[in-house]
Amino acid sequence: MTRRAILKGTGSALPRTRVSNAELAERVDTSDEWIVERTGIRFRHIAEPDETTATLGADAARQALEAAGLQPADVGLIIVATATPDNTFPASATKVQALLGAPDCIAFDVAAVCSGFLYAVSVADAMLRTGAAKHALVIGSETFSRILDWEDRTTCVLFGDGAGAVVLSAEDVADDRGILATRLHAEGQYSDMLYVDGGPSTTGTVGHVRMQGREVFRHAVTNLAAVLGEVMAEVGLSADDIDWVVPHQANKRIIDATAKKLGLPADRVVLTVDRHANTSAASVPLALDLAVRDGRIQRGDLVVLEAMGGGFTWGAAVLRI
């Protein structure tokens, strides 16, 4: 028997307001054709004032708990991956805990931008396997619209708000169910290619997203293909063994190029960037929940998750559902 973190449930939450490219073009110098051609994005959700990273995260967590057949009182660990917390402190995870009505448990945030959910999954996996908790909520939640420069058409059209969550439970299994491997990386020397130009200890302001799009694209395709190869090799897998890849939903061209580099057919890649845009740490769990709920991803499937974000940080995980 081997102790592993088993995926027990998924959930997601999107803000009430959905904005199309055409609607965005009414306030920004852009067009539907320009956005779709370069990114594949057609819609994004934008949070209203009463919708925050914590409230969206809690809504996604409730869905995941319901799918897992668990109550908030069962949760011993809450990790929220986010680059847009409600406050500098306390951690948004503690706010989610309070909104759920969960009793005393471990709760903290992870900041690795778009890779945050992969980092959080890796941390939760390790903590569950070593007995820190029996059941964990791992949440990616973002309100990126709060840090966008709406005068910069090269970045503001790319992002949206939302949350996704999974329940992971520690179980002793005789088969290969659960998280089989994770791989994480970071290269801080590239931080000026994708960053926010503010923060408590520098400007004392929140700041806005800044990005060198071409350089990010080039690094993303190379790094994501490499880390997918690493994580598959770690468990003795090839592309032919994978049922589904759930990638970070930043740009359809990045997703297509990464899949092509690995020889993965498009019909095995979950794509949601067209309807959600880039929701940073929320994008992988949002896409995972959608594919689980529409029946594409089923029990027994081998699934690979991957993401890259500012830092640069990147990572991948392979799991048997």
C-alpha angles and dihedrals in degrees: 000000000000126000112231140162106255124202106238104167146355134208142171143191133199130191117259094245118078118190123199125208089251091055091047090051088063090069103025131052095250142092140223090248093052094050097043094047094052102034113009089236118142104160141016134183120237121202120239119224092267092051114082139167089265097047093047090046092051091050091052090046092054090055092048092049091049091051090050093048092238137128127225088252089064093061118101099172134037121184121179118195109204144139091195107056121178089244138005082250149035099053114258086233089069090051090051088050091054093046091052093046090234115164126234110321141136110289130170144137130248120210114202098122112223091000091051096103092053090049090048092049090052092050093046091048091055094045094048094048091051094049102254090132142353099220128027135190111212112190135182110197131165142172096189091161087077092065101039123113100226090199091062106079093184092068110019093065092056104062140068140172130253148110139239130187142188134194114223120190130192111239137163106235135181095204134054098272119136136028107344101180143347131198125193133185141178135188109185096184088078095055093113091065094067119015148117115257096223145048144155097272097041115033100359088231135099095243130194137274115268123186143176095213101192094050092046090051093051095048093043096057093046097043097042094049090049097049092046088054091048096051093046092048090051091065096033098255136141131200089265091064095056119097097187140007115204105194132186105273102230105122132353091223091057091048092048094046093049092049091048092050090055095041093244117153116238092237090068095054120088110226124192102143090103093065103028106028115207109331093174111215090008096057100082097046091042091054092043092053092048092052093046093049096046090051101247094114111052139175111292096026120134108230132187122201122197140172144164128197148156116322083047094269126159141165150156139213132197122205141167109229 
